[in-house]
């Protein structure tokens, strides 16, 4: 016998034979494997049907039909378990969901189901299969999230009930091929590079916002590769690049590369699609810095690998020229490459410690196209050249640089 665990006002009902109990909210159903046989463990009682009519009077044992009953104030239902011999399901895939249409005799109370399939999930580098499950009360229409790739879908029903009754599991499977998939998705990633990163103040990174990139014509402007990383059903691609609010580029390749040659704020937007569905757009922000030029006041060329050269820190320059003079006004170093620096040698020999005088002229990429320097050609002059910060992107700097060797 199986105790049905139905207790109310000290009246217990016992299931005779192999049975199990299913509770759905406030409803209790006893499911029997062979025949429906109930007993009262407290002696003879009156049994009523769902309509309140007396079903059996003053008895401790009944063999009722399928239906709902009441003993005292305790309500319950009973039924024989019936496998679903004609169970089947078909599915329709849509852009935003997947619908399963279940057929067969599923009207019996207490039917449950569990679904298992592979859903694609992004793992920071690629789309991979990720086990997905769904369960609930068995019904004719089951709604799932959209499918992005081919997968087998396995539908099992009444798993707990069948196990309790000693029956084998009951499952059916449908293979969903790629040509049945409509939904598309993607995950935009990027890889930012420059030709020379030696003197950049801030380096770009692969993230949702690329900050500090340089529009540098000397060390190399910021070049970014953008990848759409689409799911398998994608067939078409669209990229829009905006500079501030103006759309400056539209491309239709799966992946693109773009060189950011002007400072400012950019927005890169990506869509993927097929003949039926389009993904939500994703976007990445790129902040190309305004020009900047910083000059140190000391360097220590002692070979210890730290601060061994007189080198500026810069960003987004299109033109650069530096002159370094000794205390007598003799030119000891000259360069047009801000990525290189003076190593503290003159003619292959270590220069004396002390103060040297530099003059720098540079134009940033944010300077006006016709920007010009103010004054005569740079030379050794003990005065500060024009450095008006109101003149955007124009740098005319001069000052002392101290050479200190110290100990290695």
CORJO-V897105 format. One record per helix or strand. SS is the DSSP state (a for helix, b for strand). FROM is the first residue (numbers start at 1). TO is the last residue. If there is no record, write none. Layout:
[[SS/FROM/TO] [SS/FROM/TO]]
//
This chain:
[[b/2/8] [b/11/15] [b/19/24] [b/27/32] [b/38/40] [b/45/49] [b/54/59] [b/61/62] [b/67/71] [b/74/80] [b/88/93] [b/98/103] [b/112/122] [b/127/137] [b/141/144] [b/151/157] [a/159/164] [b/171/176] [a/178/180] [b/186/186] [b/189/193] [b/200/200] [b/209/213] [b/215/216] [b/220/227] [b/230/230] [b/236/243] [b/246/251] [b/255/260] [b/264/273] [b/278/278] [b/282/288] [b/292/294] [b/298/299] [b/310/310] [b/313/315] [b/317/325] [b/331/335] [b/342/342] [b/345/346] [b/349/350] [b/354/364] [b/394/403]]
//
